Amino acid sequence: MKRTLFLFAAAALVGAGCADLFLPAGTPPDGAIVDNEPAAGEYTPRAAENYLVTSLSGFLLRESPGTRLALQSDAATRDTAERVLLALGPLCAVSIVPDSPLILRSDAEENCWNFQLFDSRTDTILWQEQLPIRRRSR
């Protein structure tokens, strides 16, 4: 009984002392404190690459894990597309096969990267992302 009372009293004291650690003094500001929405054109090349790996892996894990993909890229996006496919390998059991009917296509237009997973058998785009890219840091 004494032990329970002691634990309850200790917990109450710790809780009362920690209340000041979580909330600063004063009134909170109006509106949103943090803007969680990325502005258009705010993807760095590295952030875009991470986003592409996440998006395409989600699609492949849901639709067809263990897929063989070919690569069709322009010079501006070839390195990124290769890194995306290499990152997908251990995540989704993806392998790169040059004559595969499933093709990861990528190209760059001005400040935008276009990536598609294309099925050449059915002439269908299965997955697609267009990402505005910020070329130079501010």
Backbone as CSV, one residue per row, in Angstrom:
resi,resn,N_x,N_y,N_z,CA_x,CA_y,CA_z,C_x,C_y,C_z
1,MET,0.816,-1.192,0.000,0.000,0.000,0.000,0.863,1.261,0.000
2,LYS,1.889,1.255,0.884,2.773,2.408,0.953,3.526,2.586,-0.369
3,ARG,3.905,1.475,-0.976,4.648,1.527,-2.248,3.780,2.130,-3.346
4,THR,2.514,1.748,-3.418,1.593,2.281,-4.417,1.380,3.771,-4.213
5,LEU,1.200,4.159,-2.970,1.016,5.574,-2.650,2.263,6.377,-3.035
6,PHE,3.442,5.825,-2.750,4.687,6.498,-3.102,4.816,6.643,-4.623
7,LEU,4.544,5.581,-5.366,4.641,5.636,-6.832,3.650,6.636,-7.421
8,PHE,2.445,6.676,-6.867,1.440,7.624,-7.340,1.886,9.060,-7.076
9,ALA,2.414,9.314,-5.871,2.872,10.665,-5.521,4.070,11.068,-6.374
10,ALA,4.992,10.151,-6.619,6.167,10.445,-7.447,5.750,10.749,-8.881
11,ALA,4.817,9.978,-9.403,4.342,10.205,-10.769,3.647,11.559,-10.883
12,ALA,2.877,11.937,-9.871,2.188,13.228,-9.883,3.195,14.371,-9.840
13,LEU,4.230,14.244,-9.043,5.250,15.300,-8.965,6.040,15.419,-10.260
14,VAL,6.409,14.294,-10.828,7.142,14.317,-12.107,6.262,14.910,-13.198
15,GLY,5.011,14.510,-13.235,4.083,15.047,-14.246,3.880,16.537,-14.099
16,ALA,3.770,17.007,-12.897,3.575,18.443,-12.662,4.832,19.215,-13.033
17,GLY,5.993,18.646,-12.771,7.242,19.326,-13.103,7.530,19.345,-14.592
18,CYS,7.052,18.349,-15.340,7.319,18.262,-16.769,6.367,19.103,-17.610
19,ALA,5.290,19.568,-17.019,4.313,20.330,-17.797,4.940,21.575,-18.410
20,ASP,5.879,22.195,-17.708,6.533,23.392,-18.232,7.484,23.073,-19.381
21,LEU,7.939,21.843,-19.504,8.873,21.480,-20.563,8.195,21.349,-21.923
22,PHE,6.917,21.066,-21.955,6.231,20.789,-23.213,5.648,22.025,-23.878
23,LEU,5.175,22.977,-23.110,4.537,24.157,-23.686,5.272,25.419,-23.253
24,PRO,5.641,26.259,-24.207,6.286,27.513,-23.828,5.271,28.472,-23.212
25,ALA,5.783,29.434,-22.475,4.914,30.425,-21.844,4.332,31.358,-22.898
26,GLY,3.179,31.911,-22.637,2.560,32.862,-23.551,1.432,32.243,-24.346
27,THR,0.833,33.042,-25.206,-0.272,32.565,-26.024,0.276,32.048,-27.357
28,PRO,-0.325,31.004,-27.891,0.162,30.459,-29.164,-0.136,31.408,-30.320
29,PRO,0.661,31.356,-31.389,0.412,32.224,-32.541,-0.826,31.776,-33.309
30,ASP,-1.391,32.701,-34.060,-2.546,32.377,-34.898,-2.089,31.626,-36.151
31,GLY,-2.946,30.756,-36.651,-2.662,30.052,-37.903,-1.698,28.897,-37.708
32,ALA,-1.229,28.370,-38.827,-0.322,27.230,-38.813,1.056,27.657,-38.325
33,ILE,1.657,26.842,-37.489,2.996,27.127,-36.986,4.033,26.630,-37.988
34,VAL,3.771,25.477,-38.595,4.684,24.872,-39.559,3.919,24.599,-40.843
35,ASP,4.503,24.963,-41.974,3.895,24.679,-43.274,4.371,23.304,-43.735
36,ASN,3.468,22.328,-43.759,3.829,20.964,-44.129,3.747,20.695,-45.624
37,GLU,3.202,21.576,-46.387,3.036,21.361,-47.814,4.262,21.860,-48.580
38,PRO,4.901,20.979,-49.374,6.026,21.474,-50.171,5.512,22.375,-51.291
39,ALA,6.184,23.464,-51.502,5.797,24.368,-52.583,6.207,23.762,-53.923
40,ALA,5.453,24.068,-54.961,5.790,23.572,-56.300,7.176,24.078,-56.674
41,GLY,7.979,23.194,-57.244,9.321,23.578,-57.650,10.350,23.473,-56.547
42,GLU,9.982,22.873,-55.429,10.892,22.813,-54.298,11.657,21.497,-54.189
43,TYR,11.522,20.584,-55.125,12.278,19.339,-55.055,13.710,19.574,-55.498
44,THR,14.650,19.236,-54.652,16.034,19.180,-55.095,16.183,17.861,-55.859
45,PRO,17.216,17.701,-56.662,17.379,16.410,-57.354,17.429,15.221,-56.389
46,ARG,18.082,15.380,-55.258,18.174,14.277,-54.294,16.817,13.984,-53.655
47,ALA,16.065,15.030,-53.307,14.736,14.832,-52.729,13.805,14.182,-53.749
48,ALA,13.924,14.574,-55.011,13.102,13.967,-56.069,13.427,12.486,-56.219
49,GLU,14.701,12.166,-56.164,15.114,10.760,-56.268,14.530,9.936,-55.120
50,ASN,14.602,10.466,-53.908,14.019,9.768,-52.760,12.512,9.589,-52.928
51,TYR,11.847,10.629,-53.392,10.406,10.553,-53.621,10.083,9.488,-54.670
52,LEU,10.857,9.434,-55.755,10.611,8.454,-56.818,10.792,7.028,-56.307
53,VAL,11.816,6.793,-55.507,12.020,5.456,-54.937,10.827,5.069,-54.072
54,THR,10.381,5.989,-53.241,9.249,5.707,-52.355,7.971,5.445,-53.143
55,SER,7.688,6.301,-54.114,6.454,6.174,-54.885,6.440,4.904,-55.730
56,LEU,7.528,4.655,-56.450,7.565,3.483,-57.321,7.627,2.189,-56.511
57,SER,8.327,2.187,-55.388,8.364,0.966,-54.579,6.978,0.648,-54.022
58,GLY,6.237,1.674,-53.626,4.868,1.445,-53.159,4.009,0.818,-54.234
59,PHE,4.139,1.314,-55.455,3.367,0.759,-56.563,3.790,-0.687,-56.851
60,LEU,5.099,-0.923,-56.950,5.575,-2.262,-57.314,5.272,-3.289,-56.231
61,LEU,5.402,-2.910,-54.970,5.094,-3.869,-53.894,3.620,-4.244,-53.906
62,ARG,2.779,-3.285,-54.252,1.337,-3.551,-54.288,0.948,-4.341,-55.538
63,GLU,1.534,-3.995,-56.676,1.072,-4.559,-57.950,1.902,-5.732,-58.463
64,SER,3.226,-5.651,-58.359,4.032,-6.721,-58.954,5.451,-6.764,-58.395
65,PRO,5.621,-7.275,-57.173,6.979,-7.420,-56.648,7.751,-8.452,-57.470
66,GLY,9.055,-8.309,-57.513,9.878,-9.243,-58.278,9.851,-8.965,-59.765
67,THR,9.660,-7.727,-60.139,9.521,-7.333,-61.533,10.872,-7.149,-62.205
68,ARG,10.912,-7.434,-63.481,12.083,-7.134,-64.309,11.761,-5.899,-65.124
69,LEU,12.654,-4.909,-65.055,12.417,-3.634,-65.728,13.558,-3.293,-66.667
70,ALA,13.190,-2.695,-67.775,14.176,-2.103,-68.685,14.227,-0.615,-68.386
71,LEU,15.240,0.052,-68.895,15.413,1.476,-68.638,15.508,2.223,-69.968
72,GLN,14.741,3.299,-70.071,14.775,4.158,-71.257,14.796,5.601,-70.752
73,SER,15.974,6.243,-70.815,16.138,7.565,-70.214,16.912,8.490,-71.133
74,ASP,16.682,9.784,-70.951,17.532,10.757,-71.628,18.771,10.992,-70.762
75,ALA,19.718,11.737,-71.297,20.988,11.958,-70.598,20.791,12.697,-69.275
76,ALA,19.812,13.590,-69.198,19.608,14.407,-67.999,19.093,13.592,-66.813
77,THR,18.382,12.508,-67.066,17.793,11.732,-65.967,18.332,10.306,-65.863
78,ARG,19.274,9.933,-66.731,19.759,8.545,-66.738,20.371,8.142,-65.394
79,ASP,21.249,8.967,-64.843,21.888,8.607,-63.565,20.857,8.444,-62.457
80,THR,19.907,9.356,-62.399,18.865,9.262,-61.369,18.019,8.011,-61.570
81,ALA,17.624,7.732,-62.806,16.805,6.548,-63.084,17.555,5.267,-62.708
82,GLU,18.851,5.224,-62.983,19.631,4.047,-62.612,19.699,3.892,-61.093
83,ARG,19.905,5.010,-60.383,19.949,4.931,-58.921,18.595,4.510,-58.350
84,VAL,17.501,4.985,-58.955,16.168,4.579,-58.509,16.005,3.067,-58.677
85,LEU,16.387,2.536,-59.840,16.259,1.090,-60.069,17.158,0.294,-59.124
86,LEU,18.357,0.785,-58.885,19.252,0.078,-57.967,18.710,0.088,-56.539
87,ALA,18.080,1.181,-56.143,17.476,1.252,-54.808,16.265,0.334,-54.698
88,LEU,15.538,0.159,-55.809,14.352,-0.699,-55.794,14.710,-2.177,-55.703
89,GLY,15.914,-2.554,-56.148,16.320,-3.953,-56.150,16.082,-4.651,-54.834
90,PRO,16.731,-4.220,-53.744,16.517,-4.906,-52.464,15.134,-4.663,-51.861
91,LEU,14.513,-3.537,-52.187,13.193,-3.249,-51.614,12.091,-4.105,-52.227
92,CYS,12.120,-4.244,-53.553,11.000,-4.873,-54.266,11.428,-6.063,-55.120
93,ALA,12.652,-6.516,-54.977,13.191,-7.609,-55.797,13.133,-7.266,-57.282
94,VAL,13.455,-6.024,-57.614,13.459,-5.566,-59.001,14.815,-5.858,-59.605
95,SER,14.808,-6.330,-60.848,16.060,-6.515,-61.567,15.986,-5.760,-62.903
96,ILE,17.143,-5.358,-63.389,17.229,-4.613,-64.645,17.520,-5.598,-65.763
97,VAL,16.587,-5.679,-66.707,16.705,-6.578,-67.859,16.440,-5.740,-69.110
98,PRO,17.427,-5.575,-69.988,17.282,-4.654,-71.123,16.099,-4.930,-72.056
99,ASP,15.689,-6.172,-72.215,14.608,-6.469,-73.163,13.264,-6.728,-72.479
100,SER,13.109,-6.239,-71.253,11.860,-6.422,-70.523,10.734,-5.600,-71.157
101,PRO,9.509,-6.136,-71.166,8.378,-5.356,-71.680,7.952,-4.220,-70.733
102,LEU,8.354,-4.291,-69.470,8.088,-3.194,-68.532,9.292,-2.258,-68.548
103,ILE,9.035,-0.994,-68.860,10.111,-0.034,-69.072,9.939,1.155,-68.127
104,LEU,11.007,1.476,-67.407,11.025,2.725,-66.648,11.542,3.791,-67.603
105,ARG,10.646,4.693,-67.990,11.018,5.769,-68.908,11.182,7.055,-68.115
106,SER,12.202,7.831,-68.473,12.406,9.115,-67.789,12.982,10.125,-68.760
107,ASP,12.566,11.369,-68.565,13.130,12.466,-69.333,12.969,13.760,-68.549
108,ALA,13.698,14.773,-68.995,13.645,16.075,-68.332,13.183,17.114,-69.335
109,GLU,12.259,17.969,-68.889,11.785,19.099,-69.677,11.942,20.338,-68.815
110,GLU,12.770,21.260,-69.236,13.053,22.483,-68.482,13.356,22.134,-67.032
111,ASN,12.491,22.498,-66.098,12.711,22.220,-64.674,11.772,21.138,-64.165
112,CYS,11.513,20.121,-64.964,10.580,19.060,-64.585,11.133,17.701,-65.004
113,TRP,11.063,16.738,-64.110,11.406,15.361,-64.437,10.123,14.573,-64.628
114,ASN,10.083,13.773,-65.678,8.949,12.902,-65.972,9.418,11.456,-65.880
115,PHE,8.780,10.688,-65.031,9.096,9.266,-64.889,7.810,8.473,-65.102
116,GLN,7.930,7.376,-65.860,6.780,6.509,-66.139,7.210,5.052,-66.082
117,LEU,6.330,4.210,-65.600,6.484,2.779,-65.755,5.539,2.391,-66.872
118,PHE,6.099,1.947,-67.980,5.353,1.719,-69.211,5.355,0.232,-69.541
119,ASP,4.182,-0.301,-69.878,4.052,-1.699,-70.317,3.959,-1.706,-71.830
120,SER,5.011,-2.177,-72.495,5.035,-2.159,-73.969,4.117,-3.228,-74.579
121,ARG,3.735,-4.235,-73.804,2.814,-5.256,-74.331,1.418,-4.685,-74.527
122,THR,0.977,-3.866,-73.582,-0.381,-3.315,-73.639,-0.405,-1.841,-74.010
123,ASP,0.794,-1.256,-74.219,0.921,0.164,-74.556,0.227,1.032,-73.496
124,THR,0.532,0.734,-72.222,-0.145,1.378,-71.098,0.875,1.964,-70.121
125,ILE,0.578,3.148,-69.620,1.363,3.729,-68.537,0.776,3.205,-67.227
126,LEU,1.586,2.476,-66.449,1.121,1.870,-65.208,1.313,2.782,-64.002
127,TRP,2.343,3.597,-64.047,2.692,4.492,-62.941,3.372,5.711,-63.547
128,GLN,3.142,6.867,-62.946,3.717,8.088,-63.520,3.906,9.149,-62.449
129,GLU,5.001,9.868,-62.526,5.267,11.010,-61.650,5.911,12.119,-62.472
130,GLN,5.467,13.345,-62.241,6.092,14.535,-62.809,6.514,15.405,-61.643
131,LEU,7.809,15.669,-61.550,8.337,16.397,-60.405,9.038,17.674,-60.849
132,PRO,8.596,18.817,-60.342,9.327,20.054,-60.611,10.645,20.047,-59.834
133,ILE,11.723,20.371,-60.515,13.055,20.277,-59.927,13.674,21.665,-59.778
134,ARG,14.216,21.909,-58.607,14.965,23.150,-58.352,16.430,22.839,-58.617
135,ARG,16.984,23.444,-59.621,18.345,23.140,-60.050,19.418,23.726,-59.143
136,ARG,19.236,24.928,-58.685,20.258,25.585,-57.874,19.691,25.884,-56.493
137,SER,20.568,25.726,-55.505,20.112,26.050,-54.157,20.023,27.556,-53.990
138,ARG,19.171,27.957,-53.066,18.934,29.388,-52.870,20.001,30.025,-52.035
